[in-house]
Amino acid sequence: MELVNHGVPESFIKEVLERCSEFFDLTEKEKIEYEPKCLTDKIRWSKGSKPGDQREFLKLISHPEFHRPAKPAAFSIKHSDPTCASINVTNKNNPILPQFTSDILQEYCNRRREVALEILRGISRSLGLEDCYIENAMRLKSGFDAVNSYPPCLLSNNPIGLPSHSDPSLLILLIQSVDGGLQLQRDGKWVSANIAPNSVVAHIGDHLEILTNGKYKSAVHRVIGNNSVRRIGLPIAFGLSLDALASSAPELTYEGTYWEATQCNMTEGRTKLNTGPP
């Protein structure tokens, strides 16, 4: 799904991507401070460890409480467009941050969360459920949102920047610095996603496929790199509360065995998902 006319100026999106990129310009000594000690760390920097995973990434927990690294300072500089500066952040504990600044990444995450909630309400209605069914069942007021930021992808030999996968979350909203790179699997084939400037790509995560009992399918995708285009991607994953359990809505289930998953634990494979009678 591609979203346009979403109310966030192109200049703001460009600035968000530029400031995320500045984190990856830090020295490895500065970044290694955020090397994960455990999966529940609020700020995690790492490099791909699985075969074919050539990315370096920064993961931030953005909800219920927003977290970001102390560096670069540009993360917390007020955006120049006054229409995007709707929040004020006072950080008395960090001397490098001036008072009265608006955290640009936090502002972006807040705006994207509003969009995600509207999409999920629409999905609830499409299934014949109450508008806030997903929101309430997954306890999204205390939901677990994560920001994954990837540096420019410039590859030499292996064209695969991020191997085939689906995301353990409800919904993902993605912006990227250039068109190209993202591919979706359709009917067993890979299809390139042509993304219009200033648009947002929304795709379904595993937990929403579970909750809808397969009515909505999790998007299997991958990222392709090349030697001519520098790409930075910023996907935000909107997830259920850490104490919630993703299971198929009773109104949508039939006889059979269904998936269950928490935010931190996912059953492998899709063989247990029952999509109803043929």
HUFENGI-V739197 format. One record per residue. N is the residue number from 1. PHI is phi as a letter, one per 20 degrees, with the letter a starting at -180 (999 if undefined). NEAR is the number of other ideal C-beta (glycine too) atoms within 10 Angstrom. D_FIRST is the distance of its C-alpha to the first C-alpha in Angstrom with 1 decimal. Layout:
n-><N & N>
phi-><PHI & PHI>
near-><NEAR & NEAR>
d_first-><D_FIRST & D_FIRST>
This chain:
n-><1 & 2 & 3 & 4 & 5 & 6 & 7 & 8 & 9 & 10 & 11 & 12 & 13 & 14 & 15 & 16 & 17 & 18 & 19 & 20 & 21 & 22 & 23 & 24 & 25 & 26 & 27 & 28 & 29 & 30 & 31 & 32 & 33 & 34 & 35 & 36 & 37 & 38 & 39 & 40 & 41 & 42 & 43 & 44 & 45 & 46 & 47 & 48 & 49 & 50 & 51 & 52 & 53 & 54 & 55 & 56 & 57 & 58 & 59 & 60 & 61 & 62 & 63 & 64 & 65 & 66 & 67 & 68 & 69 & 70 & 71 & 72 & 73 & 74 & 75 & 76 & 77 & 78 & 79 & 80 & 81 & 82 & 83 & 84 & 85 & 86 & 87 & 88 & 89 & 90 & 91 & 92 & 93 & 94 & 95 & 96 & 97 & 98 & 99 & 100 & 101 & 102 & 103 & 104 & 105 & 106 & 107 & 108 & 109 & 110 & 111 & 112 & 113 & 114 & 115 & 116 & 117 & 118 & 119 & 120 & 121 & 122 & 123 & 124 & 125 & 126 & 127 & 128 & 129 & 130 & 131 & 132 & 133 & 134 & 135 & 136 & 137 & 138 & 139 & 140 & 141 & 142 & 143 & 144 & 145 & 146 & 147 & 148 & 149 & 150 & 151 & 152 & 153 & 154 & 155 & 156 & 157 & 158 & 159 & 160 & 161 & 162 & 163 & 164 & 165 & 166 & 167 & 168 & 169 & 170 & 171 & 172 & 173 & 174 & 175 & 176 & 177 & 178 & 179 & 180 & 181 & 182 & 183 & 184 & 185 & 186 & 187 & 188 & 189 & 190 & 191 & 192 & 193 & 194 & 195 & 196 & 197 & 198 & 199 & 200 & 201 & 202 & 203 & 204 & 205 & 206 & 207 & 208 & 209 & 210 & 211 & 212 & 213 & 214 & 215 & 216 & 217 & 218 & 219 & 220 & 221 & 222 & 223 & 224 & 225 & 226 & 227 & 228 & 229 & 230 & 231 & 232 & 233 & 234 & 235 & 236 & 237 & 238 & 239 & 240 & 241 & 242 & 243 & 244 & 245 & 246 & 247 & 248 & 249 & 250 & 251 & 252 & 253 & 254 & 255 & 256 & 257 & 258 & 259 & 260 & 261 & 262 & 263 & 264 & 265 & 266 & 267 & 268 & 269 & 270 & 271 & 272 & 273 & 274 & 275 & 276 & 277 & 278>
phi-><999 & d & d & c & l & e & n & d & g & g & f & f & f & f & f & g & f & f & f & f & f & f & f & f & e & f & f & f & f & f & f & f & g & d & f & f & e & b & f & e & g & f & c & c & d & a & d & g & d & e & g & n & e & d & e & d & b & c & d & c & e & d & b & f & d & e & c & b & f & f & c & f & f & f & g & d & e & f & f & f & e & f & f & d & d & e & c & c & d & d & d & f & e & d & f & e & e & f & f & m & e & d & f & f & f & f & f & f & f & f & f & f & f & f & f & f & f & f & f & f & f & f & f & g & f & f & e & m & d & f & g & e & g & f & g & f & f & e & l & f & f & d & f & d & e & c & d & d & d & d & f & g & d & c & d & d & d & e & f & e & e & b & f & g & a & c & d & f & a & e & b & c & d & c & c & b & f & c & f & o & o & e & c & d & e & c & l & m & d & e & c & f & e & e & d & f & g & m & d & c & e & d & c & e & d & g & f & f & f & f & f & e & l & n & f & d & e & f & e & e & b & b & c & d & d & b & e & c & d & e & c & c & d & c & e & d & d & d & c & f & f & f & d & e & d & e & b & f & f & g & f & d & d & c & f & q & d & c & f & b & b & d & f & d & b & c & f & f & n & d & f & e & e & d & e & n & f & f>
near-><11 & 12 & 17 & 9 & 7 & 16 & 10 & 21 & 13 & 11 & 14 & 20 & 21 & 14 & 20 & 22 & 19 & 13 & 20 & 26 & 19 & 13 & 23 & 17 & 11 & 16 & 7 & 10 & 7 & 15 & 19 & 11 & 12 & 21 & 12 & 12 & 8 & 6 & 7 & 11 & 14 & 14 & 16 & 20 & 23 & 15 & 12 & 15 & 6 & 8 & 7 & 12 & 16 & 19 & 17 & 18 & 18 & 21 & 19 & 25 & 19 & 24 & 21 & 13 & 8 & 18 & 16 & 19 & 16 & 17 & 15 & 18 & 14 & 15 & 21 & 21 & 16 & 17 & 20 & 11 & 13 & 9 & 11 & 22 & 15 & 10 & 11 & 11 & 16 & 10 & 14 & 7 & 7 & 10 & 8 & 10 & 17 & 13 & 9 & 8 & 18 & 17 & 21 & 24 & 22 & 20 & 21 & 25 & 23 & 15 & 18 & 24 & 18 & 10 & 19 & 21 & 19 & 12 & 18 & 22 & 17 & 12 & 21 & 21 & 12 & 11 & 18 & 9 & 17 & 12 & 15 & 13 & 19 & 26 & 17 & 12 & 17 & 24 & 15 & 24 & 11 & 14 & 22 & 25 & 22 & 22 & 24 & 18 & 23 & 24 & 18 & 16 & 23 & 14 & 13 & 9 & 6 & 9 & 12 & 16 & 23 & 23 & 14 & 13 & 15 & 19 & 23 & 19 & 25 & 32 & 26 & 24 & 23 & 20 & 23 & 23 & 20 & 15 & 15 & 17 & 23 & 23 & 19 & 15 & 14 & 10 & 5 & 5 & 8 & 13 & 12 & 12 & 17 & 9 & 18 & 11 & 10 & 17 & 18 & 20 & 21 & 19 & 23 & 21 & 21 & 23 & 29 & 25 & 23 & 27 & 28 & 21 & 23 & 19 & 16 & 18 & 16 & 23 & 21 & 15 & 21 & 17 & 23 & 18 & 22 & 15 & 9 & 7 & 15 & 13 & 22 & 19 & 25 & 23 & 20 & 25 & 23 & 29 & 26 & 24 & 16 & 14 & 10 & 19 & 16 & 26 & 16 & 23 & 18 & 7 & 10 & 18 & 15 & 11 & 7 & 12 & 10 & 18 & 22 & 14 & 18 & 17 & 22 & 11 & 10 & 17 & 15 & 6 & 8 & 15 & 9 & 13 & 19 & 17 & 17 & 12 & 6 & 3>
d_first-><0.0 & 3.8 & 6.6 & 10.0 & 13.3 & 12.8 & 16.6 & 17.2 & 19.3 & 18.7 & 22.1 & 21.2 & 18.2 & 20.6 & 23.3 & 21.4 & 20.7 & 24.3 & 25.8 & 23.9 & 25.2 & 28.7 & 28.8 & 28.7 & 31.5 & 33.7 & 36.4 & 35.8 & 38.7 & 36.8 & 33.5 & 35.3 & 36.2 & 32.7 & 33.0 & 32.0 & 35.0 & 33.0 & 29.4 & 29.8 & 30.6 & 28.7 & 28.4 & 28.2 & 28.5 & 28.8 & 28.4 & 26.8 & 29.4 & 28.0 & 28.8 & 26.5 & 24.9 & 26.0 & 24.2 & 25.9 & 24.0 & 24.5 & 23.3 & 24.0 & 24.0 & 22.8 & 23.3 & 25.6 & 27.6 & 26.5 & 28.0 & 28.2 & 30.8 & 33.8 & 33.2 & 32.2 & 33.5 & 30.8 & 28.3 & 30.2 & 31.1 & 30.3 & 27.7 & 29.4 & 27.2 & 28.9 & 25.8 & 24.2 & 27.3 & 27.2 & 28.6 & 31.8 & 32.5 & 36.1 & 36.8 & 40.5 & 40.4 & 39.0 & 41.5 & 39.3 & 37.0 & 38.5 & 38.6 & 36.4 & 33.4 & 29.8 & 27.9 & 25.0 & 22.9 & 23.7 & 22.8 & 19.3 & 18.8 & 20.2 & 17.8 & 14.7 & 16.2 & 16.6 & 12.9 & 12.2 & 15.0 & 13.8 & 10.5 & 12.9 & 15.4 & 13.2 & 12.6 & 16.4 & 17.2 & 15.4 & 17.6 & 20.6 & 21.2 & 22.2 & 19.8 & 20.8 & 21.2 & 18.8 & 19.9 & 23.5 & 23.5 & 22.0 & 24.1 & 21.5 & 24.1 & 25.5 & 22.3 & 22.1 & 19.5 & 19.7 & 19.0 & 19.1 & 20.2 & 21.0 & 23.6 & 23.6 & 23.3 & 26.2 & 27.3 & 30.5 & 30.8 & 28.0 & 24.7 & 22.7 & 21.9 & 20.2 & 20.7 & 18.5 & 17.4 & 15.2 & 15.4 & 17.9 & 16.1 & 14.2 & 11.0 & 10.4 & 9.5 & 10.4 & 12.4 & 14.7 & 17.8 & 17.3 & 15.0 & 15.4 & 16.1 & 12.9 & 12.9 & 11.2 & 13.7 & 13.6 & 17.0 & 18.8 & 17.9 & 16.1 & 13.7 & 13.2 & 10.0 & 11.2 & 10.0 & 11.8 & 14.4 & 14.0 & 10.2 & 8.4 & 5.8 & 5.1 & 6.2 & 9.0 & 12.6 & 15.9 & 17.3 & 14.8 & 15.3 & 19.0 & 19.0 & 17.4 & 19.7 & 17.2 & 15.5 & 12.2 & 12.3 & 12.2 & 10.4 & 13.4 & 13.1 & 15.8 & 16.8 & 19.2 & 21.8 & 24.4 & 27.6 & 26.7 & 23.5 & 23.5 & 20.1 & 19.6 & 16.4 & 16.1 & 13.8 & 14.7 & 14.9 & 15.6 & 18.2 & 20.8 & 24.4 & 26.6 & 28.9 & 26.3 & 25.8 & 22.6 & 23.7 & 22.7 & 23.1 & 26.5 & 25.3 & 22.9 & 25.3 & 27.9 & 30.8 & 30.1 & 29.3 & 26.1 & 24.6 & 25.4 & 24.4 & 25.0 & 23.2 & 25.7 & 26.3 & 24.2 & 25.6 & 25.2 & 23.8 & 22.1 & 25.3 & 26.1 & 23.0 & 24.1 & 21.8 & 24.7 & 27.1 & 26.3>
